[in-house]
Amino acid sequence: MARAKKSRSMRGKLGKTGSKEMMKEQNKARKSSATRRFVTKKSKERKDQAHKKLERLGLLPATEAGAVPERPRRFVYVKPVDENTEKEKAAALENTNAIDSDSEDLSLDELLSAFTEQK
């Protein structure tokens, strides 16, 4: 028994399912539906690939110098540097270096005071 050849014509598709108008409505619904993750991923990859090609060929338009850097995903707090404390630390280090140059062996009091100042 020979198998029937699958029809690629629109009439063959609509033979059992419905009319041409119904098929048009289905296509509209499919196009208006939200894009799938795979589709968006592929379009992003194509965009990146085109960007890299333009960059390689030197045809990429010059980017503005004032572009905003990309924000990190999580906020990381960086404590601002206080200039006064930095100057005090530098002065304290210079003082401790002067003490070190006087004698190789530090006394117990000098060691304790050095550790307590470093907080």
MODA-V809671 format. One record per pair of residues at least 12 apart in sequence whose C-alpha atoms are under 8 Angstrom apart, sorted by the first residue. I is the first residue (numbers start at 0). J is the second residue. If there is no record, write none. Layout:
# MODA-V809671
i->[I	I]
j->[J	J]
This chain:
# MODA-V809671
i->[95]
j->[113]
